[in-house]
């Protein structure tokens, strides 16, 4: 018998805040969308505020991208047409 145990599956929740109504809440990965562009200006995540219904878009740096992709957030890679 092995001495290691299988890791427990814990649901991932991300803390977020609405820039419109200032509400703070936790969202599951399926409620967030991540877009990775060619630059910092075109890399962002977005979600719909569960309190006021506003669509919120925030910039995503390298660390945020790493956390969101590791947590199972759907990712769209934006390609330039050049």
C-alpha positions as CSV (number, residue, x, y, z in Angstrom):
1,X,0.0,0.0,0.0
2,X,1.3,3.4,-0.9
3,X,1.6,6.1,1.7
4,X,0.3,8.9,-0.5
5,X,-3.3,10.1,-0.7
6,X,-5.1,11.4,-3.7
7,X,-5.5,15.2,-3.6
8,X,-9.0,16.4,-2.7
9,X,-10.8,18.2,-5.4
10,X,-11.6,21.7,-4.0
11,X,-13.8,24.1,-6.1
12,X,-11.8,27.1,-7.2
13,X,-13.4,30.6,-6.6
14,X,-11.9,33.9,-7.7
15,X,-12.4,37.1,-5.7
16,X,-13.6,39.9,-7.9
17,X,-15.0,43.4,-7.6
18,X,-17.3,45.4,-9.9
19,X,-16.0,48.7,-11.1
20,X,-19.5,50.0,-11.5
21,X,-21.4,49.2,-8.2
22,X,-18.2,48.4,-6.1
23,X,-19.7,45.1,-5.0
24,X,-17.2,42.4,-4.0
25,X,-17.9,38.7,-4.6
26,X,-16.4,35.3,-5.5
27,X,-16.9,33.8,-9.0
28,X,-16.3,30.2,-10.2
29,X,-14.1,29.7,-13.3
30,X,-17.0,29.4,-15.6
31,X,-18.1,33.0,-14.8
32,X,-14.9,34.5,-16.0
33,X,-13.4,34.9,-19.5
34,X,-9.7,35.5,-20.3
35,X,-8.5,37.1,-23.5
36,X,-4.8,36.9,-24.2
37,X,-3.6,39.4,-26.8
38,X,-0.2,40.3,-28.3
39,X,0.4,43.1,-25.7
40,X,-0.5,44.1,-22.2
41,X,-3.2,46.4,-23.5
42,X,-5.0,43.5,-25.3
43,X,-4.8,41.0,-22.5
44,X,-7.7,41.1,-20.1
45,X,-10.3,39.2,-18.2
46,X,-14.0,39.9,-18.0
47,X,-17.1,38.9,-16.1
48,X,-20.7,40.0,-15.5
49,X,-21.4,41.5,-12.1
50,X,-23.9,39.3,-10.3
51,X,-25.1,42.4,-8.3
52,X,-25.8,45.0,-11.0
53,X,-25.4,43.1,-14.3
54,X,-22.6,45.3,-15.7
55,X,-20.0,43.7,-17.9
56,X,-16.6,44.3,-16.2
57,X,-13.3,44.2,-18.1
58,X,-10.0,44.4,-16.3
59,X,-6.4,44.1,-17.4
60,X,-4.6,40.9,-16.8
61,X,-0.8,40.8,-16.2
62,X,1.3,37.7,-16.3
63,X,0.4,36.6,-12.7
64,X,-3.3,37.0,-13.3
65,X,-3.1,35.1,-16.5
66,X,-1.3,32.3,-14.7
67,X,-3.8,32.1,-11.9
68,X,-6.9,32.2,-14.2
69,X,-5.6,29.6,-16.6
70,X,-4.5,27.4,-13.8
71,X,-7.9,27.7,-12.2
72,X,-9.7,26.5,-15.3
73,X,-11.0,29.9,-16.7
74,X,-11.9,29.7,-20.4
75,X,-9.2,31.4,-22.5
76,X,-9.3,33.1,-25.9
77,X,-6.1,33.8,-27.7
78,X,-6.4,36.9,-29.8
79,X,-4.4,36.8,-33.1
80,X,-3.3,39.8,-35.1
81,X,-4.3,39.9,-38.7
82,X,-0.9,41.3,-39.8
